[in-house]
Amino acid sequence: MTSLFDAVSVGSLRLPNRIVMAPLTRNRAPNAVPTPLMAEYYAQRASAGLLITEATAISAQGQGYADVPGLYGTDQLDGWKRVTDAVHERKGRIVVQLWHVGRVSHTALQPDGQKPVAPSAITARTKTYLIQDGVGSFAPTSEPRALDASELPGIVHDFRHAARHAVTTAGFDGVEIHGANGYLLDQFMKTGSNHRRDDYGGSIENRARLMLEVVRAVAGEVGGGRTGLRLSPVTPANDVNDADPQPLFEYLMRELAPLHLAYIHIIEGATGGPRVIEERPFDYAKLRETYRTAGGKGAWMVNNGYDKALAEASLAKGADLVAFGRPYIANPDLVERLRRNAPLNEPDKATFYGGGAHGYTDYPALA
Ligand SMILES: Cc1cc2nc3c(=O)[nH]c(=O)nc-3n(C[C@H](O)[C@H](O)[C@H](O)COP(=O)(O)O)c2cc1C
């Protein structure tokens, strides 16, 4: 039986265990530049089989929250290089999550106070995070404008460019494309947020087009073996919904299979909430089967509400990797704690978004 503590090859990477740190936005990067404190935070967690960074904007337009990091400026890349060096010194592996928020943004966060961009001009009934006069607060997202089809190659280019610099300049071991949680690529995929009438809206093939263009571009740039993709077929996060997600995501799996990606990362159910949503049924086993039958060889990573027992049960059913989010906020030595069946520290929600070392780098490791 496969254990969480067994090594595994994932694309170009060899992981010493199957425990992954899920991407976690922490809003501690003023001016979008990663800090030395962030280097310490990730280095503390380097015993994970794989670290996935917090979502990181590929462009100024892709920004949607205060003090989240970017990958599009020299200072940002230098800041990330300090992070990857610190993780590599501790013998860890780290990939960066590439992010364009689409409509989940605010004019205050956009270049020249412009409207955020989206597949269609439909406001997301959700909140973003602003910091004004040093005080953080959640604010409703701004009304977006629909992207013109002529702008989409620029967005594909931004993903590709960010991926290249992530690997060549910032020292990352690979990238994860953020295709989940109601951000730009997920907005294009789903019927609730995409009402377009051009080649990027309507049919399944059209709604999946931008996602696939981005994945092909990024994999073409840094290699499929250094590219992962995160998806959340039924999450209601950030006000997304699709009328019929099963065939949509199965189509995507068939198209992804030949790209030799390192991994497919699936959030099961509502991100951070119920793993099963009654009114949004989804067959994850069938999704994986579709990918495998189409020849997909990437590792299958699962996430959402996992503990050790559930993780091992999932490995027994064919998953290859399990990503832990909230447990990693509070347990820098999660691998060792799971190995020893030691109690876990509870994360403090008040320090999730914004702040300094408290609730970030001061959670205790086992003696
Ligand atoms: C504070 C916080 C920040 C998060 N930031 C991100 C993010 O940047 N990118 C992402 O894909 N998911 C993000 N998530 C979702 C987590 O990666 C994960 O899917 C979720 O917490 C469920 O996993 P868990 O039950 O192991 O915590 C975040 C969750 C939390 C609690």
The ligand as a Gaussian input file, in Angstrom:
#p B3LYP/6-31G(d) Opt

LIG

0 1
 C       -5.735000      31.642000       4.124000
 C       -6.016000      30.879000       2.858000
 C       -5.470000      31.319000       1.677000
 C       -5.679000      30.602000       0.486000
 N       -5.052000      31.016000      -0.660000
 C       -5.141000      30.269000      -1.788000
 C       -4.380000      30.611000      -2.946000
 O       -3.602000      31.572000      -2.962000
 N       -4.538000      29.826000      -4.052000
 C       -5.377000      28.744000      -4.066000
 O       -5.476000      28.067000      -5.092000
 N       -6.075000      28.394000      -2.965000
 C       -5.961000      29.107000      -1.834000
 N       -6.622000      28.711000      -0.692000
 C       -7.331000      27.416000      -0.686000
 C       -6.418000      26.325000      -0.134000
 O       -5.314000      26.089000      -0.999000
 C       -7.171000      24.992000       0.039000
 O       -7.735000      24.646000      -1.187000
 C       -8.255000      25.070000       1.099000
 O       -7.762000      25.665000       2.300000
 C       -8.799000      23.679000       1.421000
 O       -7.755000      22.833000       1.855000
 P       -7.546000      22.483000       3.424000
 O       -8.832000      21.879000       3.900000
 O       -6.393000      21.527000       3.458000
 O       -7.269000      23.783000       4.118000
 C       -6.476000      29.429000       0.500000
 C       -7.052000      29.020000       1.696000
 C       -6.829000      29.730000       2.870000
 C       -7.433000      29.213000       4.155000

